[in-house]
Amino acid sequence: MAFSTIQGSGGAPDSFVGTSGVDSIAIANSDGNFFVGGQEANDLITSVDSGSALYPGVLSNATAKGGQGADTITITGSGNGSIFISTFINGNSNGDTINVANGAGDVISVSTVQGGQGNDTLNVGLTGSATSIFVNGNVNADTITSGGASSTIYGGQGNDTLRIFAAGSATISGDNDNDNIALTDNVGINNATFLGGQGNDTISVALRTTGTDSIRIYGNDGTDTITGTGAGATGNTTIDGGAGIDFITTNVAGTTTVNGGDGSDTIANDGATINWYTSATEGGSFSGSTSTAAIGGAYDTITGFLIAADAIAFSASALTGTASVAVANGAPTAANFNTTGVIAYTAAASGLTDLSTYANVLTALNTAGANSFTGDAGDIGYVFLEDTAGVGYQLFAVQLGSTKAGVALNNSDNIAFVADFATSADVTAANFRFYA
């Protein structure tokens, strides 16, 4: 069967409507202003710029809809620099395949490509380029290969696979369900934002090995696996796992800020890099004052912490004392939350053993602080304890339940286990930073 032609308002046959059967239409060297609407069954819609010397190579204001059925829609050039602008393509129901501007040198811009319902495959600007486009897989498990400066790419509902390239200043989101988002090359991905959305997502930008601009990655809700940019990329990277038990790896040469978010996260540094690990609430809510259960129940594990390069960063606004740090080497030292936000005890000063109960952690903190804490009721500070010399550290948040003047912590005080660090040397004041 074939599409029927309906007279358009401009006097030209620019509207084509399919039948209930399998329809096929091919449009060559059009400058646009046409509508193609497939109906039922598996339709084939093709618009091709063949590179004619008489054709200007610009297709605009074209609309193609697949309708019901597993449709194939191709809007492409032959690699001669054709331009596709203000186009709208929608596969509608069932598993559709859509290819747009896939000729080398072709450009698609200010256009919308939607998969609709079904497990769709969308290839947009695959070997050409794309700018200011909107791509949405919509419902079901879609596979999207796209990119484009100042573009927005959504997986939609379903377990989607997004392969991204040339995504300068773009926003890429998996949306709902368990999505897999990854870069396919190292071209033009500066200032991009990656969002996992809800679900257990996997996000990797490891193929970015050059570039000086920033990248932002947010896992959002769920158990996410995030891999930062590769060695050689010197731009700043921000990684936020969001709520859930996340696994984050970073090995960039630039400055990376990693926030595990709520839940027991694992943060690994695999390179000689500069990283900030922000920890304000990762340990969950403070333990009850008389609790003997495990502290917090949720805490982060940070491996590959490099004393020469890395830092744990704290929000100054979350502290009631000043945004400063004191490092005590060897002997226990008093902790004053009125004047110091973070106290670090190194060289096994704490003599930690079993940290599974509130009582044991309370004993360890009092041992490290020489049973001498000062501050007002409600004051919040952090205590960094070295487990064994040069082996590892535990980070605790402490909230005073009553005003203290050089006395020990007791059951009126609240404690949260924030993070467990693996390291190979004593920390210094340079390993602690504060931000507004």
C-alpha positions as CSV (number, residue, x, y, z in Angstrom):
1,M,0.0,0.0,0.0
2,A,1.0,3.6,-0.3
3,F,0.5,6.9,1.4
4,S,-2.4,9.0,0.1
5,T,-1.7,12.6,-0.9
6,I,-3.9,15.4,0.5
7,Q,-3.8,18.9,-0.9
8,G,-2.0,21.3,1.3
9,S,-2.9,24.9,2.1
10,G,0.0,26.3,0.1
11,G,-1.3,24.7,-3.1
12,A,1.2,21.9,-3.0
13,P,0.6,18.2,-2.2
14,D,2.5,18.5,1.2
15,S,0.4,16.2,3.4
16,F,0.7,12.4,3.2
17,V,-1.5,10.0,5.2
18,G,-1.0,6.2,5.4
19,T,-3.4,3.4,5.4
20,S,-4.1,0.4,7.7
21,G,-1.5,-1.6,5.9
22,V,2.3,-1.4,5.5
23,D,3.0,1.9,3.8
24,S,6.1,3.4,2.3
25,I,7.0,6.9,1.1
26,A,10.3,8.4,0.0
27,I,10.7,12.2,-0.3
28,A,13.8,13.5,-2.0
29,N,15.3,17.0,-1.9
30,S,12.4,18.7,-0.2
31,D,12.7,22.0,1.5
32,G,10.1,21.0,4.1
33,N,6.6,22.2,5.1
34,F,5.3,18.7,4.7
35,F,3.4,16.3,7.0
36,V,3.7,12.5,6.8
37,G,1.4,10.5,9.1
38,G,1.7,6.7,9.2
39,Q,-1.3,4.8,10.6
40,E,-1.3,1.1,11.4
41,A,1.3,-1.5,10.6
42,N,5.0,-1.1,10.0
43,D,5.5,1.9,7.8
44,L,8.7,3.2,6.1
45,I,9.1,7.0,5.9
46,T,12.2,8.4,4.2
47,S,13.3,11.9,3.4
48,V,16.7,12.2,1.8
49,D,18.9,15.0,0.6
50,S,20.7,13.4,-2.4
51,G,23.1,16.2,-2.8
52,S,21.7,17.7,-5.9
53,A,23.4,20.8,-7.2
54,L,20.0,22.5,-7.6
55,Y,18.9,21.8,-4.0
56,P,19.9,24.2,-1.3
57,G,20.1,21.4,1.3
58,V,17.8,22.9,4.0
59,L,14.8,21.0,5.3
60,S,12.6,22.9,7.7
61,N,9.1,22.7,9.3
62,A,8.7,19.0,8.4
63,T,6.6,16.6,10.5
64,A,6.7,12.8,10.4
65,K,4.7,10.5,12.7
66,G,4.8,6.7,12.6
67,G,1.5,5.9,14.1
68,Q,0.9,2.3,15.3
69,G,3.4,-0.4,14.3
70,A,7.1,-0.8,14.3
71,D,8.0,2.1,11.9
72,T,11.2,3.2,10.4
73,I,11.7,6.9,9.9
74,T,14.8,8.3,8.2
75,I,15.4,12.0,7.7
76,T,19.0,12.2,6.5
77,G,21.5,13.7,4.1
78,S,24.3,12.2,2.1
79,G,27.1,13.9,3.9
80,N,27.1,17.1,1.9
81,G,26.3,19.4,4.8
82,S,22.5,19.3,4.7
83,I,20.7,21.2,7.4
84,F,17.5,20.0,9.1
85,I,15.8,22.6,11.3
86,S,12.4,22.9,13.1
87,T,11.5,19.3,12.3
88,F,9.2,17.1,14.5
89,I,9.5,13.3,14.4
90,N,7.5,11.0,16.6
91,G,7.4,7.2,16.3
92,N,4.2,6.9,18.3
93,S,3.3,3.3,19.3
94,N,5.5,0.2,19.2
95,G,9.2,-0.2,18.7
96,D,10.3,2.3,16.1
97,T,13.6,3.1,14.5
98,I,14.3,6.8,13.8
99,N,17.5,8.1,12.1
100,V,18.0,11.9,11.7
101,A,20.9,13.8,10.1
102,N,23.2,10.8,10.0
103,G,25.3,11.9,7.1
104,A,28.8,13.2,7.8
105,G,28.7,17.0,7.8
106,D,24.9,17.1,8.2
107,V,23.3,19.3,10.9
108,I,20.1,19.0,12.8
109,S,19.0,21.9,15.0
110,V,16.0,23.3,16.9
111,S,14.1,20.0,16.4
112,T,12.2,17.4,18.4
113,V,12.6,13.6,18.1
114,Q,10.4,11.4,20.2
115,G,10.2,7.6,20.3
116,G,6.7,7.3,21.8
117,Q,5.6,4.0,23.3
118,G,7.6,0.9,22.6
119,N,11.3,-0.1,22.7
120,D,12.6,2.5,20.3
121,T,16.0,3.1,18.7
122,L,16.8,6.8,18.1
123,N,19.9,7.9,16.2
124,V,20.2,11.6,16.0
125,G,23.2,13.4,14.5
126,L,25.1,10.2,14.6
127,T,27.9,11.2,12.2
128,G,26.9,14.8,11.7
129,S,26.2,17.4,14.4
130,A,23.3,18.6,16.5
131,T,22.5,21.8,18.3
132,S,19.5,22.8,20.5
133,I,17.5,19.7,19.9
134,F,15.1,17.8,22.2
135,V,15.2,14.0,22.1
136,N,12.9,11.8,24.3
137,G,12.6,8.1,24.2
138,N,9.3,8.3,26.1
139,V,7.8,5.0,27.4
140,N,9.6,1.6,27.5
141,A,13.2,0.6,27.1
142,D,14.8,2.8,24.5
143,T,18.2,3.0,22.9
144,I,19.3,6.6,22.1
145,T,22.5,7.7,20.4
146,S,22.7,11.4,20.3
147,G,24.4,14.6,21.5
148,G,24.4,18.2,20.6
149,A,25.4,21.5,22.0
150,S,22.7,23.1,24.2
151,S,20.5,20.1,23.7
152,T,18.2,18.1,26.0
153,I,18.1,14.3,25.8
154,Y,15.7,12.2,28.0
155,G,15.4,8.5,28.2
156,G,11.8,8.7,29.5
157,Q,10.2,5.8,31.4
158,G,11.8,2.4,31.1
159,N,15.3,1.0,31.3
160,D,17.0,3.1,28.7
161,T,20.4,3.1,27.1
162,L,21.8,6.5,26.2
163,R,25.1,6.9,24.2
164,I,26.1,10.5,24.2
165,F,28.6,12.4,22.1
166,A,29.3,16.1,21.4
167,A,27.2,17.3,24.3
168,G,28.5,20.7,25.0
169,S,26.2,22.6,27.5
170,A,23.7,19.8,27.1
171,T,21.4,18.1,29.7
172,I,21.2,14.3,29.5
173,S,18.7,12.5,31.8
174,G,17.8,8.9,32.1
175,D,14.5,9.8,33.8
176,N,12.7,6.9,35.4
177,D,13.8,3.3,35.9
178,N,17.3,1.8,35.6
179,D,19.2,3.6,32.9
180,N,22.7,3.2,31.4
181,I,24.3,6.5,30.2
182,A,27.8,6.7,28.7
183,L,29.9,8.8,26.5
184,T,31.0,7.3,23.2
185,D,33.9,9.6,22.5
186,N,35.9,12.6,23.7
187,V,34.5,15.4,21.5
188,G,32.8,18.6,22.7
189,I,31.2,17.5,26.0
190,N,32.2,20.5,28.1
191,N,29.7,22.1,30.5
192,A,27.3,19.1,30.2
193,T,25.0,17.9,32.9
194,F,24.1,14.2,33.4
195,L,21.2,13.1,35.5
196,G,20.4,9.5,36.3
197,G,16.9,10.2,37.5
198,Q,15.0,7.7,39.6
199,G,16.2,4.1,39.5
200,N,19.5,2.2,39.7
201,D,21.5,4.0,37.1
202,T,24.9,3.6,35.5
203,I,26.6,6.8,34.4
204,S,30.1,6.9,32.9
205,V,32.0,9.8,31.4
206,A,35.4,8.0,31.5
207,L,36.0,8.5,27.8
208,R,36.4,12.2,28.4
209,T,40.2,12.4,28.6
210,T,40.7,16.1,27.5
211,G,38.9,19.3,28.1
212,T,39.1,22.1,30.7
213,D,35.4,23.0,31.3
214,S,33.1,21.5,33.9
215,I,31.0,18.4,34.0
216,R,28.2,17.7,36.4
217,I,26.8,14.3,37.2
218,Y,23.9,13.5,39.5
219,G,22.8,10.0,40.2
220,N,19.6,11.1,41.9
221,D,17.5,8.4,43.7
222,G,18.4,4.8,43.6
223,T,21.6,2.6,43.8
224,D,23.8,4.3,41.2
225,T,27.2,3.5,39.7
226,I,29.0,6.6,38.5
227,T,32.4,6.8,36.8
228,G,34.0,10.3,36.4
229,T,36.1,11.6,33.6
230,G,39.3,9.9,32.7
231,A,42.9,10.8,33.3
232,G,43.9,13.8,31.2
233,A,40.7,15.8,31.6
234,T,41.6,18.9,33.6
235,G,38.2,20.5,34.0
236,N,36.3,20.6,37.3
237,T,33.8,17.7,37.8
238,T,31.0,17.6,40.3
239,I,29.5,14.2,41.2
240,D,26.5,13.8,43.5
241,G,25.2,10.3,44.1
242,G,21.9,11.4,45.6
243,A,19.8,9.2,47.8
244,G,20.6,5.5,47.8
245,I,23.6,3.3,48.1
246,D,25.9,4.6,45.3
247,F,29.3,3.5,43.9
248,I,31.4,6.4,42.6
249,T,34.8,6.3,41.0
250,T,36.8,9.3,39.9
251,N,40.3,9.5,38.5
252,V,40.5,12.9,36.8
253,A,43.5,15.2,36.8
254,G,41.4,18.2,37.6
255,T,39.4,19.1,40.7
256,T,36.5,16.8,41.5
257,T,33.9,17.4,44.1
258,V,32.2,14.2,45.2
259,N,29.1,14.1,47.4
260,G,27.8,10.6,48.2
261,G,24.4,11.9,49.3
262,D,22.1,9.9,51.6
263,G,22.9,6.3,52.1
264,S,25.9,4.1,52.5
265,D,28.1,5.1,49.5
266,T,31.4,3.8,48.2
267,I,33.7,6.5,46.8
268,A,36.9,5.4,45.1
269,N,39.8,7.6,43.8
270,D,41.7,5.7,41.2
271,G,44.1,8.4,40.0
272,A,46.7,10.9,41.2
273,T,44.1,13.6,41.4
274,I,42.7,16.4,43.5
275,N,39.3,15.5,45.0
276,W,36.9,17.1,47.5
277,Y,34.7,14.6,49.3
278,T,31.8,16.6,50.8
279,S,30.2,15.0,53.8
280,A,27.6,16.8,55.9
281,T,24.7,14.4,56.2
282,E,25.9,11.2,54.5
283,G,25.8,9.4,57.9
284,G,22.1,9.8,58.1
285,S,20.3,11.1,61.2
286,F,22.0,11.3,64.5
287,S,21.7,8.3,66.8
288,G,19.4,8.5,69.7
289,S,21.1,9.6,72.9
290,T,20.6,6.3,74.7
291,S,20.9,4.0,71.6
292,T,23.1,1.0,71.7
293,A,22.4,0.1,68.1
294,A,24.9,0.5,65.3
295,I,25.8,4.2,64.8
296,G,23.8,5.8,62.1
297,G,23.5,2.6,60.2
298,A,24.5,4.2,56.9
299,Y,27.9,5.6,56.2
300,D,30.3,6.2,53.3
301,T,33.4,4.3,52.4
302,I,36.1,6.3,50.7
303,T,39.1,4.4,49.2
304,G,42.2,5.7,47.5
305,F,42.2,8.9,49.6
306,L,45.5,10.6,48.8
307,I,47.0,12.7,51.6
308,A,49.0,14.7,49.1
309,A,46.1,15.7,47.0
310,D,42.7,15.0,48.4
311,A,40.4,16.8,50.9
312,I,37.3,16.2,52.8
313,A,35.1,19.3,52.5
314,F,32.5,20.5,55.0
315,S,29.7,23.0,54.7
316,A,30.6,25.9,56.9
317,S,26.8,26.7,57.3
318,A,26.3,23.3,58.9
319,L,28.8,24.1,61.7
320,T,28.0,26.0,64.8
321,G,31.7,26.6,65.5
322,T,34.0,28.4,63.1
323,A,35.0,26.8,59.9
324,S,38.5,25.8,61.1
325,V,40.3,22.5,61.7
326,A,42.6,21.3,64.4
327,V,44.9,18.3,63.9
328,A,46.2,16.5,67.0
329,N,49.1,14.2,66.4
330,G,49.8,11.6,69.1
331,A,48.3,12.5,72.4
332,P,44.6,13.1,72.9
333,T,43.5,16.8,72.8
334,A,40.4,18.6,74.0
335,A,37.7,19.5,71.4
336,N,36.1,22.9,71.4
337,F,33.1,23.2,69.0
338,N,32.8,26.9,69.8
339,T,36.1,27.6,68.0
340,T,36.8,24.6,65.8
341,G,34.5,22.9,63.3
342,V,36.6,19.8,62.7
343,I,39.0,17.9,65.1
344,A,41.4,15.4,63.6
345,Y,43.1,12.9,65.8
346,T,46.0,11.0,64.1
347,A,48.6,8.4,64.9
348,A,46.1,6.0,66.5
349,A,45.3,8.5,69.2
350,S,41.8,7.1,69.5
351,G,42.7,3.5,70.0
352,L,39.6,2.3,68.2
353,T,38.3,-1.2,68.5
354,D,34.6,-2.1,68.0
355,L,32.6,0.8,66.5
356,S,29.4,-1.1,66.1
357,T,27.6,0.4,69.1
358,Y,26.9,3.9,70.4
359,A,28.6,3.1,73.7
360,N,31.9,2.0,72.1
361,V,32.0,5.1,69.8
362,L,31.3,7.3,72.7
363,T,34.2,5.8,74.5
364,A,36.5,6.2,71.5
365,L,35.5,9.9,71.1
366,N,36.1,10.6,74.7
367,T,39.5,8.8,74.6
368,A,40.5,10.9,71.6
369,G,39.3,14.1,73.1
370,A,40.9,13.5,76.5
371,N,37.3,13.4,77.9
372,S,37.2,17.2,77.3
373,F,34.6,18.7,75.0
374,T,33.4,22.3,75.0
375,G,30.4,23.8,73.3
376,D,26.8,24.9,73.6
377,A,23.7,22.6,73.4
378,G,22.9,21.9,69.8
379,D,26.5,22.6,68.6
380,I,27.6,20.4,65.7
381,G,31.2,19.5,64.9
382,Y,33.1,16.7,63.2
383,V,35.7,14.4,64.7
384,F,38.1,12.5,62.4
385,L,39.8,9.5,64.2
386,E,42.7,7.5,62.9
387,D,42.1,3.8,63.5
388,T,45.6,2.5,63.4
389,A,48.7,4.6,62.4
390,G,48.7,5.1,58.7
391,V,45.8,2.6,58.1
392,G,42.4,4.2,58.1
393,Y,40.1,6.9,59.5
394,Q,36.6,7.2,60.7
395,L,34.6,10.4,60.5
396,F,31.9,11.2,63.0
397,A,29.4,14.1,63.3
398,V,28.7,15.1,66.9
399,Q,25.8,17.2,68.1
400,L,26.0,18.3,71.8
401,G,22.9,17.5,73.7
402,S,23.8,19.9,76.5
403,T,26.2,22.8,77.2
404,K,29.7,21.6,78.1
405,A,32.8,23.2,79.4
406,G,35.7,20.8,79.2
407,V,33.9,17.6,80.1
408,A,33.3,14.2,78.5
409,L,30.5,13.3,76.0
410,N,27.6,11.4,77.5
411,N,24.3,9.8,76.6
412,S,22.7,13.2,76.0
413,D,24.9,13.8,73.0
414,N,24.1,12.6,69.5
415,I,26.5,10.9,67.1
416,A,26.4,9.9,63.4
417,F,28.9,7.8,61.6
418,V,29.6,9.7,58.4
419,A,32.5,8.0,56.5
420,D,35.2,5.4,56.7
421,F,38.5,6.3,54.9
422,A,41.3,4.1,53.7
423,T,44.6,5.9,53.5
424,S,48.3,5.3,54.0
425,A,49.6,8.4,55.9
426,D,48.6,10.9,58.6
427,V,46.3,13.7,57.5
428,T,47.2,17.3,57.8
429,A,45.2,20.6,58.0
430,A,45.4,20.9,54.2
431,N,43.2,17.8,53.8
432,F,40.2,19.7,55.2
433,R,38.3,22.4,53.4
434,F,35.2,24.4,53.9
435,Y,32.6,25.8,51.5
436,A,29.7,28.2,52.0
